[in-house]
Amino acid sequence: RRIYSNKIYKHFKGWYCKVLAIANHSETGKKLVIYQVLYQDRKNYVRLYTMFASEVDSNKYSNANQKYRFEQVQ
């Protein structure tokens, strides 16, 4: 699953964010997603790419309305 910079994504709990960049950790080489939440103070956050692109844990969140943790808004 590919995540794109400068696109808006909806979290499965209902909030939105804008992906600012895809980066690589300088020591581990792991891919990271840098994003800004689009509510309140609009803070920036970093999350592992694999986690950002992952499916929602349907056992833990059985009432989730999305397949993926973050889904791109069209």
Predicted model as a PDB file, atoms N, CA, C, CB and O in Angstrom, pLDDT in the B-factor column:
MODEL        1                                                                  
ATOM      1  N   ARG A   1       0.837  -1.174   0.000  1.00 91.00           N  
ATOM      2  CA  ARG A   1       0.000   0.000   0.000  1.00 91.00           C  
ATOM      3  C   ARG A   1       0.878   1.232   0.000  1.00 91.00           C  
ATOM      4  CB  ARG A   1      -0.950   0.001   1.201  1.00 91.00           C  
ATOM      5  O   ARG A   1       1.815   1.323   0.793  1.00 91.00           O  
ATOM      6  N   ARG A   2       0.596   2.168  -0.864  1.00 97.00           N  
ATOM      7  CA  ARG A   2       1.421   3.365  -0.993  1.00 97.00           C  
ATOM      8  C   ARG A   2       0.749   4.548  -0.311  1.00 97.00           C  
ATOM      9  CB  ARG A   2       1.690   3.683  -2.472  1.00 97.00           C  
ATOM     10  O   ARG A   2      -0.453   4.768  -0.460  1.00 97.00           O  
ATOM     11  N   ILE A   3       1.547   5.310   0.443  1.00 98.00           N  
ATOM     12  CA  ILE A   3       1.103   6.531   1.104  1.00 98.00           C  
ATOM     13  C   ILE A   3       1.746   7.700   0.360  1.00 98.00           C  
ATOM     14  CB  ILE A   3       1.482   6.537   2.641  1.00 98.00           C  
ATOM     15  O   ILE A   3       2.926   7.640   0.016  1.00 98.00           O  
ATOM     16  N   TYR A   4       0.985   8.753   0.113  1.00 98.00           N  
ATOM     17  CA  TYR A   4       1.456   9.870  -0.697  1.00 98.00           C  
ATOM     18  C   TYR A   4       1.610  11.148   0.133  1.00 98.00           C  
ATOM     19  CB  TYR A   4       0.498  10.115  -1.857  1.00 98.00           C  
ATOM     20  O   TYR A   4       0.777  11.453   0.987  1.00 98.00           O  
ATOM     21  N   SER A   5       2.681  11.881  -0.132  1.00 98.00           N  
ATOM     22  CA  SER A   5       2.888  13.191   0.494  1.00 98.00           C  
ATOM     23  C   SER A   5       1.877  14.189  -0.055  1.00 98.00           C  
ATOM     24  CB  SER A   5       4.337  13.698   0.254  1.00 98.00           C  
ATOM     25  O   SER A   5       1.385  14.043  -1.174  1.00 98.00           O  
ATOM     26  N   ASN A   6       1.577  15.197   0.742  1.00 98.00           N  
ATOM     27  CA  ASN A   6       0.665  16.286   0.371  1.00 98.00           C  
ATOM     28  C   ASN A   6      -0.763  15.830   0.094  1.00 98.00           C  
ATOM     29  CB  ASN A   6       1.194  16.991  -0.840  1.00 98.00           C  
ATOM     30  O   ASN A   6      -1.497  16.479  -0.651  1.00 98.00           O  
ATOM     31  N   LYS A   7      -1.147  14.718   0.694  1.00 98.00           N  
ATOM     32  CA  LYS A   7      -2.520  14.227   0.584  1.00 98.00           C  
ATOM     33  C   LYS A   7      -3.148  14.203   1.971  1.00 98.00           C  
ATOM     34  CB  LYS A   7      -2.561  12.811  -0.069  1.00 98.00           C  
ATOM     35  O   LYS A   7      -2.452  14.116   2.983  1.00 98.00           O  
ATOM     36  N   ILE A   8      -4.470  14.280   2.000  1.00 98.00           N  
ATOM     37  CA  ILE A   8      -5.231  14.251   3.244  1.00 98.00           C  
ATOM     38  C   ILE A   8      -5.687  12.819   3.504  1.00 98.00           C  
ATOM     39  CB  ILE A   8      -6.451  15.225   3.183  1.00 98.00           C  
ATOM     40  O   ILE A   8      -6.150  12.122   2.600  1.00 98.00           O  
ATOM     41  N   TYR A   9      -5.545  12.398   4.758  1.00 98.00           N  
ATOM     42  CA  TYR A   9      -5.947  11.054   5.169  1.00 98.00           C  
ATOM     43  C   TYR A   9      -6.896  11.138   6.359  1.00 98.00           C  
ATOM     44  CB  TYR A   9      -4.711  10.193   5.522  1.00 98.00           C  
ATOM     45  O   TYR A   9      -6.785  12.030   7.201  1.00 98.00           O  
ATOM     46  N   LYS A  10      -7.818  10.204   6.411  1.00 98.00           N  
ATOM     47  CA  LYS A  10      -8.753  10.119   7.531  1.00 98.00           C  
ATOM     48  C   LYS A  10      -8.352   8.939   8.406  1.00 98.00           C  
ATOM     49  CB  LYS A  10     -10.227   9.972   7.032  1.00 98.00           C  
ATOM     50  O   LYS A  10      -8.176   7.823   7.917  1.00 98.00           O  
ATOM     51  N   HIS A  11      -8.210   9.194   9.697  1.00 97.00           N  
ATOM     52  CA  HIS A  11      -7.935   8.140  10.659  1.00 97.00           C  
ATOM     53  C   HIS A  11      -9.236   7.398  10.928  1.00 97.00           C  
ATOM     54  CB  HIS A  11      -7.326   8.715  11.978  1.00 97.00           C  
ATOM     55  O   HIS A  11     -10.312   7.991  10.851  1.00 97.00           O  
ATOM     56  N   PHE A  12      -9.153   6.121  11.240  1.00 96.00           N  
ATOM     57  CA  PHE A  12     -10.380   5.335  11.422  1.00 96.00           C  
ATOM     58  C   PHE A  12     -11.229   5.807  12.597  1.00 96.00           C  
ATOM     59  CB  PHE A  12     -10.029   3.883  11.617  1.00 96.00           C  
ATOM     60  O   PHE A  12     -12.399   5.439  12.696  1.00 96.00           O  
ATOM     61  N   LYS A  13     -10.654   6.623  13.494  1.00 95.00           N  
ATOM     62  CA  LYS A  13     -11.441   7.170  14.602  1.00 95.00           C  
ATOM     63  C   LYS A  13     -12.100   8.499  14.238  1.00 95.00           C  
ATOM     64  CB  LYS A  13     -10.558   7.354  15.826  1.00 95.00           C  
ATOM     65  O   LYS A  13     -12.778   9.104  15.068  1.00 95.00           O  
ATOM     66  N   GLY A  14     -11.899   8.959  12.982  1.00 95.00           N  
ATOM     67  CA  GLY A  14     -12.655  10.102  12.480  1.00 95.00           C  
ATOM     68  C   GLY A  14     -11.904  11.398  12.285  1.00 95.00           C  
ATOM     69  O   GLY A  14     -12.470  12.333  11.718  1.00 95.00           O  
ATOM     70  N   TRP A  15     -10.670  11.508  12.718  1.00 96.00           N  
ATOM     71  CA  TRP A  15      -9.935  12.761  12.537  1.00 96.00           C  
ATOM     72  C   TRP A  15      -9.091  12.715  11.267  1.00 96.00           C  
ATOM     73  CB  TRP A  15      -9.042  13.043  13.758  1.00 96.00           C  
ATOM     74  O   TRP A  15      -8.831  11.647  10.713  1.00 96.00           O  
ATOM     75  N   TYR A  16      -8.665  13.904  10.814  1.00 98.00           N  
ATOM     76  CA  TYR A  16      -7.957  14.032   9.542  1.00 98.00           C  
ATOM     77  C   TYR A  16      -6.535  14.533   9.758  1.00 98.00           C  
ATOM     78  CB  TYR A  16      -8.711  14.976   8.602  1.00 98.00           C  
ATOM     79  O   TYR A  16      -6.222  15.195  10.748  1.00 98.00           O  
ATOM     80  N   CYS A  17      -5.683  14.187   8.785  1.00 98.00           N  
ATOM     81  CA  CYS A  17      -4.308  14.674   8.819  1.00 98.00           C  
ATOM     82  C   CYS A  17      -3.811  14.865   7.391  1.00 98.00           C  
ATOM     83  CB  CYS A  17      -3.387  13.693   9.599  1.00 98.00           C  
ATOM     84  O   CYS A  17      -4.372  14.321   6.440  1.00 98.00           O  
ATOM     85  N   LYS A  18      -2.752  15.645   7.267  1.00 98.00           N  
ATOM     86  CA  LYS A  18      -2.090  15.835   5.981  1.00 98.00           C  
ATOM     87  C   LYS A  18      -0.696  15.233   6.080  1.00 98.00           C  
ATOM     88  CB  LYS A  18      -2.029  17.350   5.583  1.00 98.00           C  
ATOM     89  O   LYS A  18       0.064  15.557   6.992  1.00 98.00           O  
ATOM     90  N   VAL A  19      -0.363  14.355   5.135  1.00 98.00           N  
ATOM     91  CA  VAL A  19       0.977  13.778   5.108  1.00 98.00           C  
ATOM     92  C   VAL A  19       1.929  14.838   4.541  1.00 98.00           C  
ATOM     93  CB  VAL A  19       1.016  12.450   4.253  1.00 98.00           C  
ATOM     94  O   VAL A  19       1.757  15.312   3.418  1.00 98.00           O  
ATOM     95  N   LEU A  20       2.931  15.195   5.343  1.00 98.00           N  
ATOM     96  CA  LEU A  20       3.895  16.212   4.941  1.00 98.00           C  
ATOM     97  C   LEU A  20       5.063  15.615   4.170  1.00 98.00           C  
ATOM     98  CB  LEU A  20       4.408  16.953   6.157  1.00 98.00           C  
ATOM     99  O   LEU A  20       5.559  16.216   3.217  1.00 98.00           O  
ATOM    100  N   ALA A  21       5.501  14.430   4.584  1.00 98.00           N  
ATOM    101  CA  ALA A  21       6.650  13.805   3.924  1.00 98.00           C  
ATOM    102  C   ALA A  21       6.752  12.340   4.317  1.00 98.00           C  
ATOM    103  CB  ALA A  21       7.952  14.543   4.280  1.00 98.00           C  
ATOM    104  O   ALA A  21       6.205  11.899   5.328  1.00 98.00           O  
ATOM    105  N   ILE A  22       7.467  11.610   3.487  1.00 98.00           N  
ATOM    106  CA  ILE A  22       7.885  10.248   3.802  1.00 98.00           C  
ATOM    107  C   ILE A  22       9.392  10.344   4.025  1.00 98.00           C  
ATOM    108  CB  ILE A  22       7.502   9.201   2.641  1.00 98.00           C  
ATOM    109  O   ILE A  22      10.113  10.909   3.202  1.00 98.00           O  
ATOM    110  N   ALA A  23       9.863   9.793   5.136  1.00 98.00           N  
ATOM    111  CA  ALA A  23      11.279   9.913   5.490  1.00 98.00           C  
ATOM    112  C   ALA A  23      11.848   8.562   5.881  1.00 98.00           C  
ATOM    113  CB  ALA A  23      11.470  10.917   6.636  1.00 98.00           C  
ATOM    114  O   ALA A  23      11.114   7.591   6.064  1.00 98.00           O  
ATOM    115  N   ASN A  24      13.166   8.516   6.006  1.00 98.00           N  
ATOM    116  CA  ASN A  24      13.859   7.325   6.475  1.00 98.00           C  
ATOM    117  C   ASN A  24      14.574   7.656   7.772  1.00 98.00           C  
ATOM    118  CB  ASN A  24      14.857   6.798   5.411  1.00 98.00           C  
ATOM    119  O   ASN A  24      15.233   8.691   7.877  1.00 98.00           O  
ATOM    120  N   HIS A  25      14.445   6.782   8.759  1.00 97.00           N  
ATOM    121  CA  HIS A  25      15.142   6.966  10.031  1.00 97.00           C  
ATOM    122  C   HIS A  25      16.642   6.895   9.762  1.00 97.00           C  
ATOM    123  CB  HIS A  25      14.704   5.887  11.087  1.00 97.00           C  
ATOM    124  O   HIS A  25      17.105   5.996   9.061  1.00 97.00           O  
ATOM    125  N   SER A  26      17.398   7.833  10.314  1.00 97.00           N  
ATOM    126  CA  SER A  26      18.826   7.931  10.004  1.00 97.00           C  
ATOM    127  C   SER A  26      19.654   6.753  10.518  1.00 97.00           C  
ATOM    128  CB  SER A  26      19.373   9.200  10.578  1.00 97.00           C  
ATOM    129  O   SER A  26      20.715   6.463   9.966  1.00 97.00           O  
ATOM    130  N   GLU A  27      19.190   6.080  11.554  1.00 97.00           N  
ATOM    131  CA  GLU A  27      19.967   4.968  12.112  1.00 97.00           C  
ATOM    132  C   GLU A  27      19.432   3.600  11.707  1.00 97.00           C  
ATOM    133  CB  GLU A  27      19.990   5.068  13.615  1.00 97.00           C  
ATOM    134  O   GLU A  27      20.206   2.686  11.424  1.00 97.00           O  
ATOM    135  N   THR A  28      18.114   3.459  11.681  1.00 97.00           N  
ATOM    136  CA  THR A  28      17.538   2.141  11.379  1.00 97.00           C  
ATOM    137  C   THR A  28      17.179   1.973   9.911  1.00 97.00           C  
ATOM    138  CB  THR A  28      16.306   1.913  12.221  1.00 97.00           C  
ATOM    139  O   THR A  28      17.051   0.848   9.426  1.00 97.00           O  
ATOM    140  N   GLY A  29      17.015   3.093   9.196  1.00 97.00           N  
ATOM    141  CA  GLY A  29      16.614   3.039   7.796  1.00 97.00           C  
ATOM    142  C   GLY A  29      15.133   2.787   7.596  1.00 97.00           C  
ATOM    143  O   GLY A  29      14.665   2.734   6.459  1.00 97.00           O  
ATOM    144  N   LYS A  30      14.377   2.628   8.692  1.00 98.00           N  
ATOM    145  CA  LYS A  30      12.939   2.372   8.575  1.00 98.00           C  
ATOM    146  C   LYS A  30      12.221   3.584   7.989  1.00 98.00           C  
ATOM    147  CB  LYS A  30      12.341   2.014   9.948  1.00 98.00           C  
ATOM    148  O   LYS A  30      12.565   4.729   8.281  1.00 98.00           O  
ATOM    149  N   LYS A  31      11.210   3.306   7.151  1.00 98.00           N  
ATOM    150  CA  LYS A  31      10.402   4.373   6.559  1.00 98.00           C  
ATOM    151  C   LYS A  31       9.455   4.943   7.606  1.00 98.00           C  
ATOM    152  CB  LYS A  31       9.608   3.850   5.335  1.00 98.00           C  
ATOM    153  O   LYS A  31       8.887   4.214   8.419  1.00 98.00           O  
ATOM    154  N   LEU A  32       9.299   6.262   7.567  1.00 98.00           N  
ATOM    155  CA  LEU A  32       8.433   6.978   8.495  1.00 98.00           C  
ATOM    156  C   LEU A  32       7.504   7.898   7.721  1.00 98.00           C  
ATOM    157  CB  LEU A  32       9.264   7.780   9.516  1.00 98.00           C  
ATOM    158  O   LEU A  32       7.837   8.357   6.629  1.00 98.00           O  
ATOM    159  N   VAL A  33       6.344   8.161   8.291  1.00 98.00           N  
ATOM    160  CA  VAL A  33       5.402   9.134   7.732  1.00 98.00           C  
ATOM    161  C   VAL A  33       5.367  10.325   8.680  1.00 98.00           C  
ATOM    162  CB  VAL A  33       3.961   8.512   7.537  1.00 98.00           C  
ATOM    163  O   VAL A  33       5.122  10.173   9.877  1.00 98.00           O  
ATOM    164  N   ILE A  34       5.612  11.499   8.137  1.00 98.00           N  
ATOM    165  CA  ILE A  34       5.522  12.740   8.912  1.00 98.00           C  
ATOM    166  C   ILE A  34       4.202  13.392   8.517  1.00 98.00           C  
ATOM    167  CB  ILE A  34       6.764  13.709   8.646  1.00 98.00           C  
ATOM    168  O   ILE A  34       3.959  13.662   7.340  1.00 98.00           O  
ATOM    169  N   TYR A  35       3.352  13.640   9.509  1.00 98.00           N  
ATOM    170  CA  TYR A  35       2.033  14.181   9.195  1.00 98.00           C  
ATOM    171  C   TYR A  35       1.621  15.249  10.201  1.00 98.00           C  
ATOM    172  CB  TYR A  35       0.995  13.062   9.165  1.00 98.00           C  
ATOM    173  O   TYR A  35       2.131  15.313  11.320  1.00 98.00           O  
ATOM    174  N   GLN A  36       0.680  16.087   9.763  1.00 98.00           N  
ATOM    175  CA  GLN A  36       0.131  17.159  10.589  1.00 98.00           C  
ATOM    176  C   GLN A  36      -1.348  16.893  10.801  1.00 98.00           C  
ATOM    177  CB  GLN A  36       0.358  18.556   9.934  1.00 98.00           C  
ATOM    178  O   GLN A  36      -2.098  16.687   9.847  1.00 98.00           O  
ATOM    179  N   VAL A  37      -1.762  16.901  12.070  1.00 98.00           N  
ATOM    180  CA  VAL A  37      -3.193  16.725  12.341  1.00 98.00           C  
ATOM    181  C   VAL A  37      -3.933  17.993  11.952  1.00 98.00           C  
ATOM    182  CB  VAL A  37      -3.445  16.382  13.839  1.00 98.00           C  
ATOM    183  O   VAL A  37      -3.399  19.093  12.090  1.00 98.00           O  
ATOM    184  N   LEU A  38      -5.158  17.848  11.468  1.00 97.00           N  
ATOM    185  CA  LEU A  38      -5.930  18.993  10.971  1.00 97.00           C  
ATOM    186  C   LEU A  38      -7.027  19.378  11.955  1.00 97.00           C  
ATOM    187  CB  LEU A  38      -6.543  18.676   9.598  1.00 97.00           C  
ATOM    188  O   LEU A  38      -8.179  19.575  11.569  1.00 97.00           O  
ATOM    189  N   TYR A  39      -6.663  19.481  13.215  1.00 92.00           N  
ATOM    190  CA  TYR A  39      -7.570  19.923  14.261  1.00 92.00           C  
ATOM    191  C   TYR A  39      -6.752  20.566  15.358  1.00 92.00           C  
ATOM    192  CB  TYR A  39      -8.418  18.748  14.813  1.00 92.00           C  
ATOM    193  O   TYR A  39      -5.532  20.411  15.398  1.00 92.00           O  
ATOM    194  N   GLN A  40      -7.403  21.278  16.236  1.00 89.00           N  
ATOM    195  CA  GLN A  40      -6.802  21.943  17.401  1.00 89.00           C  
ATOM    196  C   GLN A  40      -5.506  22.662  17.048  1.00 89.00           C  
ATOM    197  CB  GLN A  40      -6.538  20.929  18.504  1.00 89.00           C  
ATOM    198  O   GLN A  40      -5.526  23.622  16.279  1.00 89.00           O  
ATOM    199  N   ASP A  41      -4.382  22.214  17.596  1.00 92.00           N  
ATOM    200  CA  ASP A  41      -3.128  22.944  17.439  1.00 92.00           C  
ATOM    201  C   ASP A  41      -2.305  22.546  16.216  1.00 92.00           C  
ATOM    202  CB  ASP A  41      -2.304  22.754  18.652  1.00 92.00           C  
ATOM    203  O   ASP A  41      -1.210  23.073  16.017  1.00 92.00           O  
ATOM    204  N   ARG A  42      -2.809  21.627  15.394  1.00 96.00           N  
ATOM    205  CA  ARG A  42      -2.174  21.222  14.134  1.00 96.00           C  
ATOM    206  C   ARG A  42      -0.730  20.759  14.320  1.00 96.00           C  
ATOM    207  CB  ARG A  42      -2.210  22.371  13.148  1.00 96.00           C  
ATOM    208  O   ARG A  42       0.149  21.091  13.524  1.00 96.00           O  
ATOM    209  N   LYS A  43      -0.502  19.991  15.376  1.00 97.00           N  
ATOM    210  CA  LYS A  43       0.837  19.471  15.649  1.00 97.00           C  
ATOM    211  C   LYS A  43       1.286  18.495  14.570  1.00 97.00           C  
ATOM    212  CB  LYS A  43       0.874  18.791  17.013  1.00 97.00           C  
ATOM    213  O   LYS A  43       0.472  17.891  13.871  1.00 97.00           O  
ATOM    214  N   ASN A  44       2.609  18.356  14.456  1.00 98.00           N  
ATOM    215  CA  ASN A  44       3.212  17.379  13.554  1.00 98.00           C  
ATOM    216  C   ASN A  44       3.571  16.127  14.336  1.00 98.00           C  
ATOM    217  CB  ASN A  44       4.463  17.965  12.856  1.00 98.00           C  
ATOM    218  O   ASN A  44       3.983  16.193  15.493  1.00 98.00           O  
ATOM    219  N   TYR A  45       3.405  14.980  13.679  1.00 98.00           N  
ATOM    220  CA  TYR A  45       3.710  13.700  14.296  1.00 98.00           C  
ATOM    221  C   TYR A  45       4.472  12.816  13.312  1.00 98.00           C  
ATOM    222  CB  TYR A  45       2.418  13.003  14.767  1.00 98.00           C  
ATOM    223  O   TYR A  45       4.468  13.061  12.105  1.00 98.00           O  
ATOM    224  N   VAL A  46       5.124  11.786  13.844  1.00 98.00           N  
ATOM    225  CA  VAL A  46       5.831  10.803  13.041  1.00 98.00           C  
ATOM    226  C   VAL A  46       5.321   9.426  13.434  1.00 98.00           C  
ATOM    227  CB  VAL A  46       7.379  10.912  13.233  1.00 98.00           C  
ATOM    228  O   VAL A  46       5.123   9.137  14.614  1.00 98.00           O  
ATOM    229  N   ARG A  47       5.111   8.585  12.438  1.00 97.00           N  
ATOM    230  CA  ARG A  47       4.645   7.223  12.692  1.00 97.00           C  
ATOM    231  C   ARG A  47       5.363   6.306  11.701  1.00 97.00           C  
ATOM    232  CB  ARG A  47       3.071   7.108  12.554  1.00 97.00           C  
ATOM    233  O   ARG A  47       5.656   6.705  10.574  1.00 97.00           O  
ATOM    234  N   LEU A  48       5.639   5.090  12.127  1.00 98.00           N  
ATOM    235  CA  LEU A  48       6.222   4.129  11.198  1.00 98.00           C  
ATOM    236  C   LEU A  48       5.314   3.971   9.982  1.00 98.00           C  
ATOM    237  CB  LEU A  48       6.448   2.764  11.891  1.00 98.00           C  
ATOM    238  O   LEU A  48       4.093   3.887  10.118  1.00 98.00           O  
ATOM    239  N   TYR A  49       5.906   3.931   8.808  1.00 98.00           N  
ATOM    240  CA  TYR A  49       5.159   3.787   7.564  1.00 98.00           C  
ATOM    241  C   TYR A  49       4.272   2.545   7.617  1.00 98.00           C  
ATOM    242  CB  TYR A  49       6.119   3.709   6.363  1.00 98.00           C  
ATOM    243  O   TYR A  49       3.105   2.588   7.225  1.00 98.00           O  
ATOM    244  N   THR A  50       4.834   1.445   8.103  1.00 98.00           N  
ATOM    245  CA  THR A  50       4.063   0.195   8.148  1.00 98.00           C  
ATOM    246  C   THR A  50       2.839   0.325   9.045  1.00 98.00           C  
ATOM    247  CB  THR A  50       4.943  -0.956   8.639  1.00 98.00           C  
ATOM    248  O   THR A  50       1.794  -0.258   8.755  1.00 98.00           O  
ATOM    249  N   MET A  51       2.957   1.075  10.121  1.00 97.00           N  
ATOM    250  CA  MET A  51       1.819   1.273  11.019  1.00 97.00           C  
ATOM    251  C   MET A  51       0.794   2.219  10.379  1.00 97.00           C  
ATOM    252  CB  MET A  51       2.296   1.835  12.384  1.00 97.00           C  
ATOM    253  O   MET A  51      -0.410   1.975  10.457  1.00 97.00           O  
ATOM    254  N   PHE A  52       1.270   3.292   9.749  1.00 98.00           N  
ATOM    255  CA  PHE A  52       0.378   4.243   9.090  1.00 98.00           C  
ATOM    256  C   PHE A  52      -0.446   3.539   8.011  1.00 98.00           C  
ATOM    257  CB  PHE A  52       1.186   5.407   8.475  1.00 98.00           C  
ATOM    258  O   PHE A  52      -1.634   3.819   7.850  1.00 98.00           O  
ATOM    259  N   ALA A  53       0.181   2.634   7.282  1.00 98.00           N  
ATOM    260  CA  ALA A  53      -0.477   1.952   6.163  1.00 98.00           C  
ATOM    261  C   ALA A  53      -1.222   0.684   6.573  1.00 98.00           C  
ATOM    262  CB  ALA A  53       0.541   1.609   5.116  1.00 98.00           C  
ATOM    263  O   ALA A  53      -1.847   0.039   5.731  1.00 98.00           O  
ATOM    264  N   SER A  54      -1.164   0.324   7.839  1.00 97.00           N  
ATOM    265  CA  SER A  54      -1.721  -0.961   8.279  1.00 97.00           C  
ATOM    266  C   SER A  54      -3.251  -0.974   8.321  1.00 97.00           C  
ATOM    267  CB  SER A  54      -1.181  -1.305   9.648  1.00 97.00           C  
ATOM    268  O   SER A  54      -3.912   0.065   8.310  1.00 97.00           O  
ATOM    269  N   GLU A  55      -3.776  -2.184   8.369  1.00 97.00           N  
ATOM    270  CA  GLU A  55      -5.217  -2.364   8.533  1.00 97.00           C  
ATOM    271  C   GLU A  55      -5.602  -2.145   9.993  1.00 97.00           C  
ATOM    272  CB  GLU A  55      -5.653  -3.773   8.061  1.00 97.00           C  
ATOM    273  O   GLU A  55      -4.789  -2.325  10.900  1.00 97.00           O  
ATOM    274  N   VAL A  56      -6.842  -1.760  10.199  1.00 97.00           N  
ATOM    275  CA  VAL A  56      -7.382  -1.608  11.551  1.00 97.00           C  
ATOM    276  C   VAL A  56      -7.475  -2.996  12.182  1.00 97.00           C  
ATOM    277  CB  VAL A  56      -8.788  -0.897  11.533  1.00 97.00           C  
ATOM    278  O   VAL A  56      -7.862  -3.957  11.517  1.00 97.00           O  
ATOM    279  N   ASP A  57      -7.125  -3.100  13.440  1.00 94.00           N  
ATOM    280  CA  ASP A  57      -7.256  -4.352  14.183  1.00 94.00           C  
ATOM    281  C   ASP A  57      -8.747  -4.587  14.439  1.00 94.00           C  
ATOM    282  CB  ASP A  57      -6.440  -4.311  15.537  1.00 94.00           C  
ATOM    283  O   ASP A  57      -9.332  -3.995  15.346  1.00 94.00           O  
ATOM    284  N   SER A  58      -9.345  -5.451  13.636  1.00 90.00           N  
ATOM    285  CA  SER A  58     -10.795  -5.663  13.722  1.00 90.00           C  
ATOM    286  C   SER A  58     -11.217  -6.371  15.011  1.00 90.00           C  
ATOM    287  CB  SER A  58     -11.267  -6.468  12.529  1.00 90.00           C  
ATOM    288  O   SER A  58     -12.378  -6.287  15.410  1.00 90.00           O  
ATOM    289  N   ASN A  59     -10.293  -7.058  15.656  1.00 92.00           N  
ATOM    290  CA  ASN A  59     -10.614  -7.676  16.948  1.00 92.00           C  
ATOM    291  C   ASN A  59     -10.735  -6.619  18.040  1.00 92.00           C  
ATOM    292  CB  ASN A  59      -9.541  -8.713  17.333  1.00 92.00           C  
ATOM    293  O   ASN A  59     -11.632  -6.677  18.881  1.00 92.00           O  
ATOM    294  N   LYS A  60      -9.830  -5.663  18.016  1.00 94.00           N  
ATOM    295  CA  LYS A  60      -9.818  -4.604  19.021  1.00 94.00           C  
ATOM    296  C   LYS A  60     -10.877  -3.532  18.729  1.00 94.00           C  
ATOM    297  CB  LYS A  60      -8.431  -3.964  19.090  1.00 94.00           C  
ATOM    298  O   LYS A  60     -11.504  -3.000  19.645  1.00 94.00           O  
ATOM    299  N   TYR A  61     -11.066  -3.225  17.440  1.00 92.00           N  
ATOM    300  CA  TYR A  61     -12.008  -2.179  17.022  1.00 92.00           C  
ATOM    301  C   TYR A  61     -13.049  -2.777  16.087  1.00 92.00           C  
ATOM    302  CB  TYR A  61     -11.265  -1.003  16.326  1.00 92.00           C  
ATOM    303  O   TYR A  61     -13.042  -2.494  14.889  1.00 92.00           O  
ATOM    304  N   SER A  62     -13.920  -3.579  16.609  1.00 90.00           N  
ATOM    305  CA  SER A  62     -14.899  -4.299  15.785  1.00 90.00           C  
ATOM    306  C   SER A  62     -15.920  -3.387  15.103  1.00 90.00           C  
ATOM    307  CB  SER A  62     -15.627  -5.302  16.633  1.00 90.00           C  
ATOM    308  O   SER A  62     -16.558  -3.787  14.130  1.00 90.00           O  
ATOM    309  N   ASN A  63     -16.074  -2.168  15.612  1.00 90.00           N  
ATOM    310  CA  ASN A  63     -17.055  -1.247  15.010  1.00 90.00           C  
ATOM    311  C   ASN A  63     -16.403  -0.220  14.080  1.00 90.00           C  
ATOM    312  CB  ASN A  63     -17.826  -0.520  16.107  1.00 90.00           C  
ATOM    313  O   ASN A  63     -17.058   0.749  13.696  1.00 90.00           O  
ATOM    314  N   ALA A  64     -15.145  -0.402  13.712  1.00 91.00           N  
ATOM    315  CA  ALA A  64     -14.461   0.528  12.803  1.00 91.00           C  
ATOM    316  C   ALA A  64     -15.112   0.488  11.427  1.00 91.00           C  
ATOM    317  CB  ALA A  64     -12.954   0.185  12.694  1.00 91.00           C  
ATOM    318  O   ALA A  64     -15.500  -0.574  10.939  1.00 91.00           O  
ATOM    319  N   ASN A  65     -15.226   1.668  10.806  1.00 92.00           N  
ATOM    320  CA  ASN A  65     -15.864   1.779   9.494  1.00 92.00           C  
ATOM    321  C   ASN A  65     -14.866   1.801   8.341  1.00 92.00           C  
ATOM    322  CB  ASN A  65     -16.708   3.023   9.446  1.00 92.00           C  
ATOM    323  O   ASN A  65     -15.260   1.975   7.188  1.00 92.00           O  
ATOM    324  N   GLN A  66     -13.574   1.627   8.640  1.00 96.00           N  
ATOM    325  CA  GLN A  66     -12.547   1.647   7.610  1.00 96.00           C  
ATOM    326  C   GLN A  66     -11.745   0.353   7.664  1.00 96.00           C  
ATOM    327  CB  GLN A  66     -11.619   2.872   7.780  1.00 96.00           C  
ATOM    328  O   GLN A  66     -11.619  -0.279   8.713  1.00 96.00           O  
ATOM    329  N   LYS A  67     -11.209  -0.024   6.512  1.00 96.00           N  
ATOM    330  CA  LYS A  67     -10.331  -1.190   6.455  1.00 96.00           C  
ATOM    331  C   LYS A  67      -8.943  -0.848   6.986  1.00 96.00           C  
ATOM    332  CB  LYS A  67     -10.234  -1.718   5.017  1.00 96.00           C  
ATOM    333  O   LYS A  67      -8.320  -1.637   7.697  1.00 96.00           O  
ATOM    334  N   TYR A  68      -8.465   0.362   6.622  1.00 97.00           N  
ATOM    335  CA  TYR A  68      -7.115   0.766   6.991  1.00 97.00           C  
ATOM    336  C   TYR A  68      -7.123   1.817   8.091  1.00 97.00           C  
ATOM    337  CB  TYR A  68      -6.377   1.295   5.778  1.00 97.00           C  
ATOM    338  O   TYR A  68      -8.085   2.569   8.245  1.00 97.00           O  
ATOM    339  N   ARG A  69      -6.042   1.855   8.849  1.00 97.00           N  
ATOM    340  CA  ARG A  69      -5.877   2.840   9.935  1.00 97.00           C  
ATOM    341  C   ARG A  69      -6.034   4.262   9.391  1.00 97.00           C  
ATOM    342  CB  ARG A  69      -4.487   2.676  10.620  1.00 97.00           C  
ATOM    343  O   ARG A  69      -6.746   5.082   9.971  1.00 97.00           O  
ATOM    344  N   PHE A  70      -5.365   4.544   8.279  1.00 98.00           N  
ATOM    345  CA  PHE A  70      -5.489   5.840   7.590  1.00 98.00           C  
ATOM    346  C   PHE A  70      -5.899   5.582   6.160  1.00 98.00           C  
ATOM    347  CB  PHE A  70      -4.153   6.655   7.643  1.00 98.00           C  
ATOM    348  O   PHE A  70      -5.274   4.775   5.472  1.00 98.00           O  
ATOM    349  N   GLU A  71      -6.942   6.253   5.700  1.00 98.00           N  
ATOM    350  CA  GLU A  71      -7.379   6.126   4.310  1.00 98.00           C  
ATOM    351  C   GLU A  71      -7.383   7.486   3.649  1.00 98.00           C  
ATOM    352  CB  GLU A  71      -8.776   5.484   4.224  1.00 98.00           C  
ATOM    353  O   GLU A  71      -7.833   8.478   4.222  1.00 98.00           O  
ATOM    354  N   GLN A  72      -6.870   7.513   2.425  1.00 98.00           N  
ATOM    355  CA  GLN A  72      -6.771   8.773   1.691  1.00 98.00           C  
ATOM    356  C   GLN A  72      -8.159   9.318   1.373  1.00 98.00           C  
ATOM    357  CB  GLN A  72      -5.964   8.583   0.395  1.00 98.00           C  
ATOM    358  O   GLN A  72      -9.054   8.577   0.965  1.00 98.00           O  
ATOM    359  N   VAL A  73      -8.322  10.613   1.566  1.00 97.00           N  
ATOM    360  CA  VAL A  73      -9.571  11.298   1.248  1.00 97.00           C  
ATOM    361  C   VAL A  73      -9.516  11.724  -0.196  1.00 97.00           C  
ATOM    362  CB  VAL A  73      -9.811  12.518   2.181  1.00 97.00           C  
ATOM    363  O   VAL A  73      -8.551  12.356  -0.627  1.00 97.00           O  
ATOM    364  N   GLN A  74     -10.553  11.382  -0.957  1.00 87.00           N  
ATOM    365  CA  GLN A  74     -10.554  11.712  -2.391  1.00 87.00           C  
ATOM    366  C   GLN A  74     -10.966  13.095  -2.651  1.00 87.00           C  
ATOM    367  CB  GLN A  74     -11.439  10.808  -3.143  1.00 87.00           C  
ATOM    368  O   GLN A  74     -11.016  13.517  -3.806  1.00 87.00           O  
TER     369      GLN A  74                                                      
ENDMDL                                                                          
END                                                                             
